[in-house]
Amino acid sequence: MTLTYTQWSALTPFLFPLIGALIIPMMVLTRTKRNEKLVRWTMWLVTLWVLYAALKSVLQLWIGGHQPSYGPLLVDRLTQFGSLIVLGSAGLSVLQLWDHLHHEGWFKGETLALFLFSVAGLMIFMASTHLLVLFLALELFSLPLYVLTGSIRVRPEGAEGGLKYFISGAVASSFLLLGIVLLFGLTGSLELMEISQFARQQGWSDSLMLLGLGLMLFGVLFKMSAVPMHQWTPDVYQAAPHPISGFMSVATKTAAFIVFIRIFIWGFLGDAQVPSLDLKHFLSVIGISTLFVGNLTALVQQNIKRMLAFSSIAHAGYLLLAFVSGTEQSLQYVFYYLVIYGFTNIGLFGILTAFGWVGTQTDFDHARGQGWKRPLLGMASLILLLNLAGLPPFAGFYAKYFIFRELVSSGHLSLAIFGVLASLIGVYFYLRLPVVLFMDQPAQGLAYAQDHHGVSSYFWSSTSVLIAVIAIIALSLWPQWLLDHIAIPTVQHPFRFIEPLITGN
């Protein structure tokens, strides 16, 4: 079968990471003691190159305004936006992986291969318009992440975190699959378009239809780390290598929100003909619960990665509240928020690597007074944490302000007030790390892991942090650019299955 140019342009972004994931294990087979360093460098550079090539192909589609498709894969604006975040966060994570894995004393090619499989799975997950492909893509990116969480075998907490992630993820995937089975049994199709058309013709009163959609929603909320499906997040983030934790906190969450928008906002539950399905009330309860569980629990954490994990849970709450407004502008602000959050979280997990804190060294005691040893990294952490807290004049402030403003203008003043109160709670624990870095004396008697990195001073992880900080500063100075060139085009030109929840004020 001969593929057309349009079909190739739809497949190309997914093929690059898949090809890289298949090539790297073959490169590992050529490794000997004599050429080990050369093979490591080659594997790492190949990983960066395939990510760059995939990113370039997506950017070409974005700039050209093309939205190609091939079978069940739809590379529309929504998929392109999510792919840009996934590929960008993957590139920064790979920079950090070089330093982190060498600091742990090992570097294995299967890590990069699994990582690329996960990247490809996330992109296919966001592009799927067929429920079976959606589920297969979910497993394609989830299974490598389970393994990567426990990949550093010398640390017992790694295996424990990987097992917890596998068990909880398997339960969530089972719910999603059961929902797909119910929808298929009722409608006789796995195509999202055909299912939505069936629902419009036959009505939404069937209990199996509602149960199937509810089970699918459960699986998507799990990937968002939304309450009550959030329990896995702190243990997994703490156990995984720092770059993998940062990648999961950004890429997995972004993909989950993209699929949520495609199916439940521009899809099934967006149908205005369903008065019995009040998605806004449901999202209000889940959003507020997620906000306060994340922020309040983060207050008492003694480990930096666990604090960032509960912070990630809280930010899922802010994003869920944005959907309650039900306006096109609020959806633009969701995309704006995802970009700001992505740069910030990748930068913060990169700081942990750049400081050389590995294993159990991510508690606050190990960070005491370390800001004066690496003042530039300390200042970078201050900028990123202030941005994550949503304090002016940083871009994080605009991200939260836009969401709260839209809530107020759409008549949800109480939700906006709750959101502001939760943000004030967040300021306290976000400022805790800078205070420990610069205002506390170094703790006595603490052992730091031996640095297997040789003479290098964590150049690549520091470079990733620098990129994140520069991006945040630029977006703080020109917040409208992100709205005009990224957020608004994503909302204006997507493919939609049926009448959306978005009303457009």
Salt bridges, closest charged atoms under 4 A:
GLU36 OE2 - ARG40 NH2 2.87
ASP76 OD1 - ARG262 NH2 2.95
ASP99 OD1 - HIS453 NE2 2.86
GLU104 OE2 - HIS100 NE2 3.60
GLU104 OE2 - ARG155 NH2 3.28
GLU157 OE2 - ARG155 NH1 3.23
GLU160 OE2 - LYS164 NZ 3.00
ASP235 OD2 - LYS164 NZ 3.28
ASP235 OD1 - ARG306 NH1 2.84
ASP271 OD2 - ARG200 NH1 3.82
ASP278 OD2 - HIS281 ND1 3.13
ASP363 OD2 - HIS366 ND1 2.97
ASP365 OD1 - ARG368 NE 2.94
ASP440 OD2 - ARG368 NH1 2.44
ASP451 OD1 - HIS103 ND1 3.34
